[in-house]
């Protein structure tokens, strides 16, 4: 019975926690990038789109978060370096 309560809680609260954490991370990144004077926001936008697409496709928060994070890191390190 405890598993069902946790499952219901994680299904309803998981996306909200993810969005709040993502928003804070993006705000911190924007502040850091603005100091460099060449902020474009393109890697963040692409990573957010990948995260949303993965979540709509798989409906699993962990897969969505991991996929979006990996996408962002690869974009920042390899493409927008």
C-alpha positions as CSV (number, residue, x, y, z in Angstrom):
1,X,0.0,0.0,0.0
2,X,2.9,2.4,0.7
3,X,4.2,1.9,-2.8
4,X,0.9,3.0,-4.3
5,X,0.9,6.2,-2.2
6,X,4.5,7.0,-3.3
7,X,3.7,6.2,-6.9
8,X,0.7,8.6,-6.9
9,X,2.8,11.3,-5.2
10,X,5.7,10.9,-7.7
11,X,3.4,11.0,-10.7
12,X,1.8,14.2,-9.6
13,X,4.8,16.0,-8.0
14,X,7.6,14.8,-10.2
15,X,7.0,17.0,-13.2
16,X,6.5,20.1,-10.9
17,X,9.7,19.5,-9.1
18,X,11.5,19.0,-12.4
19,X,10.1,22.2,-13.8
20,X,11.1,24.2,-10.7
21,X,14.6,22.8,-10.7
22,X,15.0,23.3,-14.4
23,X,13.9,26.9,-14.2
24,X,16.4,27.6,-11.4
25,X,19.2,26.0,-13.4
26,X,18.4,28.0,-16.5
27,X,18.2,31.3,-14.5
28,X,21.7,30.6,-13.1
29,X,23.0,29.7,-16.5
30,X,21.6,32.8,-18.0
31,X,23.2,35.0,-15.3
32,X,26.6,33.3,-15.8
33,X,26.4,33.6,-19.6
34,X,25.3,37.2,-19.6
35,X,28.5,38.1,-17.9
36,X,30.4,36.6,-20.9
37,X,28.4,38.8,-23.3
38,X,27.7,36.1,-25.9
39,X,24.6,34.3,-24.5
40,X,22.3,32.9,-27.2
41,X,20.1,30.5,-25.3
42,X,20.1,28.0,-28.2
43,X,21.6,25.0,-26.3
44,X,19.0,25.5,-23.5
45,X,16.1,25.7,-25.9
46,X,17.2,22.6,-27.8
47,X,17.7,20.7,-24.5
48,X,14.3,21.7,-23.3
49,X,12.7,20.6,-26.5
50,X,14.5,17.2,-26.3
51,X,13.3,16.9,-22.7
52,X,9.7,17.6,-23.6
53,X,9.8,15.3,-26.6
54,X,11.3,12.4,-24.5
55,X,8.7,12.9,-21.8
56,X,5.8,12.9,-24.3
57,X,7.3,9.8,-26.0
58,X,8.2,7.7,-23.0
59,X,6.2,9.2,-20.1
60,X,9.1,8.6,-17.7
61,X,10.5,11.5,-15.8
62,X,13.9,10.0,-15.2
63,X,14.4,9.2,-18.9
64,X,13.3,12.8,-19.8
65,X,15.6,14.5,-17.3
66,X,18.6,12.3,-18.2
67,X,18.1,12.7,-21.9
68,X,17.7,16.5,-21.7
69,X,20.8,16.8,-19.4
70,X,22.9,14.6,-21.7
71,X,21.7,16.6,-24.7
72,X,22.6,19.9,-23.1
73,X,26.0,18.8,-21.9
74,X,26.9,17.5,-25.3
75,X,25.7,20.7,-27.0
76,X,27.6,22.9,-24.7
77,X,30.8,20.9,-24.8
78,X,30.9,19.9,-28.5
79,X,28.8,22.2,-30.5
80,X,28.7,25.6,-28.7
81,X,32.2,25.5,-27.2
